[in-house]
């Protein structure tokens, strides 16, 4: 039997205008103390999974509910690790409901799919008409630096903004055409995606400004040849990156997050302190 862990966090605004959070958990998935490094309006949270990894049979579930006018930023202290499985699937499921005028920043560290894992990573973000979010997902396949390739097992990816965007696929370790073809990953083992989404259409000039900022930063980056930004829907702007290692991909996503936060919300970025520890 694997771990079954659930965590629910409810964000609301108190009488003093501060974003506060109430959480309930069952199993080994916790949230650390609320932090306010940029004032009372933005609540920073670090999600912690003490077992340190997810194995076959584990089911990790996170539910976020943001009431009107709240602003929450969530991250993790380290990578999410899907370890080798004998036969059962390991699943992580995140569902967020973002209310009117609320803002969510979903910025976890990378997900590592180890050789032989059977993993499912399911993300769903439901935005009210005036809600907005910035989120990212970084998937690293295997441990190439230590000579452990992703040559067995599989990883399912599901990222959904209902009615706007559905990203779904299965990456198998034995699928050399996908992993090594120039039309696929071209031998790279890190796939990173950053998105800015809104409950209502973004004004065309704003979408163009967000795209221009991302493309400018990509052009000046070491990953310029394998990074690009597009807007497939009038409520969504995307950045896609392929890389050989996590660190340069994370650096580029962070730079674009800083630019988009300033352009869309008029806010200077405040990187979580845990990223520097």
PyMOL commands that set and color helices and strands:
alter all, ss='L'
color gray80, all
select helices_A, chain A and resi 144-146+176-180+204-219+224-226+246-265+273-276
alter helices_A, ss='H'
color red, helices_A
select strands_A, chain A and resi 4-13+19-26+30-31+43-48+59-66+71-76+80-82+90-98+103-106+111-113+118-127+132-141+154-161+165-172+190-198+227-233+236-243
alter strands_A, ss='S'
color yellow, strands_A
deselect
rebuild
show_as cartoon
